[in-house]
């Protein structure tokens, strides 16, 4: 990790990542590839398009719900959890 990593938690687990990464990148860097499940079938989801067009990468970042992990930079102290949002219908 760089000299000045960002510290955050995901589902209660303390993690760190290089400063300037997106939440999605930070989770992938820590070996986490899925952080949401589909509303039908409960299939795991994580990064898919990585450019903010789909909704597969949604996470909750206290106090916000349904944040796109591929677009949102991870910040020191972020409390990130598996998304409680099922994402858009369809």
DRENPA-3360 file (N, C-alpha, C; in nm, 2 decimals, always signed):
BEGIN
1 = XXXXXXXX = +0.08/-0.12/+0.00/+0.00/+0.00/+0.00/+0.09/+0.13/+0.00 ~ +0.04/+0.23/-0.06/+0.12/+0.36/-0.05/+0.14/+0.41/+0.09 ~ +0.22/+0.51/+0.10/+0.26/+0.56/+0.23/+0.14/+0.62/+0.31 ~ +0.04/+0.66/+0.23/-0.08/+0.73/+0.30/-0.21/+0.66/+0.25 ~ -0.24/+0.54/+0.30/-0.36/+0.47/+0.25/-0.48/+0.53/+0.32 ~ -0.59/+0.50/+0.26/-0.73/+0.53/+0.31/-0.77/+0.41/+0.39 ~ -0.83/+0.44/+0.51/-0.88/+0.33/+0.60/-1.03/+0.34/+0.60 ~ -1.10/+0.23/+0.58/-1.24/+0.22/+0.58/-1.29/+0.09/+0.63;
9 = XXXXXXXX = -1.42/+0.07/+0.65/-1.47/-0.06/+0.68/-1.57/-0.11/+0.58 ~ -1.57/-0.24/+0.55/-1.68/-0.30/+0.47/-1.74/-0.41/+0.55 ~ -1.87/-0.40/+0.57/-1.95/-0.49/+0.65/-1.88/-0.52/+0.78 ~ -1.82/-0.42/+0.84/-1.76/-0.43/+0.97/-1.61/-0.47/+0.97 ~ -1.56/-0.50/+0.86/-1.42/-0.54/+0.85/-1.33/-0.42/+0.81 ~ -1.23/-0.39/+0.90/-1.14/-0.28/+0.86/-1.05/-0.31/+0.74 ~ -1.04/-0.22/+0.65/-0.97/-0.24/+0.53/-0.89/-0.11/+0.49 ~ -0.80/-0.12/+0.40/-0.73/+0.00/+0.35/-0.70/-0.02/+0.20;
17 = XXXXXXXX = -0.69/+0.10/+0.14/-0.66/+0.10/-0.01/-0.58/+0.23/-0.04 ~ -0.52/+0.23/-0.16/-0.45/+0.35/-0.20/-0.55/+0.47/-0.21 ~ -0.50/+0.58/-0.16/-0.58/+0.70/-0.17/-0.61/+0.74/-0.32 ~ -0.73/+0.78/-0.35/-0.77/+0.82/-0.48/-0.85/+0.71/-0.56 ~ -0.85/+0.59/-0.50/-0.93/+0.48/-0.56/-1.08/+0.50/-0.55 ~ -1.15/+0.44/-0.64/-1.30/+0.43/-0.62/-1.33/+0.32/-0.51 ~ -1.45/+0.33/-0.46/-1.49/+0.22/-0.36/-1.48/+0.09/-0.43 ~ -1.52/+0.07/-0.55/-1.51/-0.05/-0.62/-1.37/-0.10/-0.64;
25 = XXXXXXXX = -1.28/-0.01/-0.67/-1.14/-0.05/-0.68/-1.08/-0.09/-0.55 ~ -1.12/-0.02/-0.44/-1.07/-0.05/-0.31/-1.12/-0.18/-0.26 ~ -1.25/-0.22/-0.29/-1.30/-0.35/-0.25/-1.23/-0.46/-0.33 ~ -1.21/-0.44/-0.46/-1.14/-0.54/-0.55/-0.99/-0.55/-0.50 ~ -0.93/-0.44/-0.46/-0.79/-0.45/-0.41/-0.78/-0.54/-0.29 ~ -0.89/-0.54/-0.21/-0.89/-0.62/-0.09/-0.96/-0.76/-0.11 ~ -0.97/-0.80/-0.24/-1.02/-0.93/-0.27/-1.17/-0.95/-0.26 ~ -1.25/-0.84/-0.25/-1.39/-0.85/-0.24/-1.45/-0.82/-0.38;
33 = XXXXXXXX = -1.52/-0.92/-0.43/-1.56/-0.91/-0.57/-1.72/-0.90/-0.58 ~ -1.79/-0.92/-0.47/-1.93/-0.91/-0.47/-1.98/-0.84/-0.35 ~ -2.07/-0.75/-0.36/-2.12/-0.67/-0.25/-2.27/-0.64/-0.26 ~ -2.34/-0.70/-0.35/-2.49/-0.69/-0.36/-2.54/-0.81/-0.42 ~ -2.67/-0.83/-0.40/-2.74/-0.95/-0.46/-2.86/-0.90/-0.54 ~ -2.89/-0.97/-0.65/-3.00/-0.93/-0.74/-3.13/-0.96/-0.66 ~ -3.24/-0.88/-0.70/-3.37/-0.90/-0.63/-3.43/-1.03/-0.67 ~ -3.41/-1.08/-0.79/-3.47/-1.21/-0.82/-3.35/-1.31/-0.84;
41 = XXXXXXXX = -3.35/-1.41/-0.76/-3.25/-1.51/-0.77/-3.14/-1.49/-0.67 ~ -3.12/-1.37/-0.61/-3.01/-1.35/-0.52/-2.87/-1.37/-0.57 ~ -2.85/-1.34/-0.70/-2.72/-1.36/-0.76/-2.62/-1.25/-0.71 ~ -2.50/-1.29/-0.69/-2.40/-1.19/-0.64/-2.37/-1.09/-0.75 ~ -2.34/-0.97/-0.71/-2.30/-0.86/-0.80/-2.19/-0.78/-0.74 ~ -2.11/-0.72/-0.83/-2.00/-0.63/-0.79/-1.98/-0.54/-0.91 ~ -1.85/-0.52/-0.96/-1.83/-0.44/-1.07/-1.87/-0.51/-1.20 ~ -1.94/-0.44/-1.29/-1.98/-0.50/-1.42/-1.93/-0.40/-1.53;
49 = XXXXXXXX = -1.99/-0.29/-1.54/-1.95/-0.20/-1.65/-1.84/-0.11/-1.61 ~ -1.83/-0.07/-1.48/-1.72/+0.01/-1.42/-1.72/+0.15/-1.47 ~ -1.83/+0.20/-1.54/-1.83/+0.34/-1.58/-1.96/+0.41/-1.54 ~ -2.04/+0.35/-1.45/-2.16/+0.41/-1.40/-2.28/+0.40/-1.47 ~ -2.29/+0.31/-1.57/-2.41/+0.30/-1.65/-2.51/+0.19/-1.59 ~ -2.45/+0.08/-1.54/-2.54/-0.02/-1.48/-2.55/+0.01/-1.33 ~ -2.62/-0.08/-1.26/-2.64/-0.06/-1.11/-2.59/-0.18/-1.04 ~ -2.50/-0.26/-1.10/-2.45/-0.38/-1.03/-2.36/-0.35/-0.91;
57 = XXXXXXXX = -2.29/-0.24/-0.91/-2.19/-0.21/-0.80/-2.24/-0.13/-0.68 ~ -2.38/-0.13/-0.66/-2.43/-0.05/-0.55/-2.38/-0.09/-0.42 ~ -2.34/+0.00/-0.33/-2.31/-0.02/-0.19/-2.38/+0.09/-0.11 ~ -2.39/+0.07/+0.02/-2.44/+0.17/+0.11/-2.31/+0.23/+0.18 ~ -2.30/+0.36/+0.18/-2.19/+0.43/+0.24/-2.26/+0.53/+0.34 ~ -2.26/+0.49/+0.47/-2.33/+0.57/+0.57/-2.31/+0.72/+0.56 ~ -2.42/+0.79/+0.55/-2.56/+0.76/+0.57/-2.63/+0.74/+0.44 ~ -2.56/+0.72/+0.32/-2.63/+0.71/+0.19/-2.65/+0.57/+0.15;
65 = XXXXXXXX = -2.76/+0.55/+0.08/-2.79/+0.42/+0.02/-2.77/+0.42/-0.13 ~ -2.74/+0.30/-0.18/-2.73/+0.28/-0.33/-2.63/+0.38/-0.40 ~ -2.51/+0.38/-0.35/-2.40/+0.45/-0.41/-2.33/+0.37/-0.51 ~ -2.30/+0.42/-0.62/-2.23/+0.35/-0.73/-2.08/+0.34/-0.69 ~ -2.04/+0.22/-0.66/-1.90/+0.20/-0.61/-1.79/+0.23/-0.72 ~ -1.84/+0.21/-0.84/-1.74/+0.24/-0.95/-1.71/+0.38/-0.98 ~ -1.79/+0.47/-0.93/-1.78/+0.62/-0.95/-1.74/+0.69/-0.83 ~ -1.76/+0.64/-0.71/-1.74/+0.71/-0.58/-1.60/+0.68/-0.52;
73 = XXXXXXXX = -1.52/+0.79/-0.50/-1.39/+0.77/-0.43/-1.41/+0.72/-0.29 ~ -1.33/+0.63/-0.25/-1.33/+0.59/-0.11/-1.26/+0.69/-0.02 ~ -1.32/+0.73/+0.09/-1.26/+0.83/+0.18/-1.22/+0.77/+0.31 ~ -1.13/+0.83/+0.38/-1.09/+0.78/+0.51/-1.21/+0.78/+0.60 ~ -1.23/+0.67/+0.67/-1.34/+0.66/+0.77/-1.47/+0.61/+0.71 ~ -1.48/+0.59/+0.58/-1.60/+0.55/+0.52/-1.65/+0.42/+0.59 ~ -1.78/+0.41/+0.61/-1.84/+0.29/+0.67/-1.93/+0.24/+0.55 ~ -1.88/+0.14/+0.48/-1.94/+0.08/+0.36/-2.00/-0.05/+0.40;
81 = XXXXXXXX = -2.12/-0.08/+0.35/-2.19/-0.20/+0.38/-2.25/-0.26/+0.25 ~ -2.28/-0.39/+0.25/-2.35/-0.45/+0.14/-2.48/-0.37/+0.12 ~ -2.51/-0.34/+0.00/-2.63/-0.26/-0.03/-2.76/-0.32/+0.01 ~ -2.84/-0.25/+0.08/-2.97/-0.29/+0.11/-3.07/-0.26/+0.00 ~ -3.02/-0.19/-0.11/-3.10/-0.16/-0.22/-3.10/-0.27/-0.32 ~ -3.22/-0.31/-0.37/-3.22/-0.42/-0.48/-3.18/-0.37/-0.61 ~ -3.16/-0.24/-0.63/-3.12/-0.18/-0.76/-3.25/-0.16/-0.84 ~ -3.24/-0.11/-0.96/-3.35/-0.08/-1.04/-3.43/-0.21/-1.08;
89 = XX = -3.55/-0.20/-1.11/-3.63/-0.31/-1.16/-3.59/-0.35/-1.30 ~ -3.60/-0.47/-1.33/-3.58/-0.51/-1.47/-3.46/-0.60/-1.48;
% end
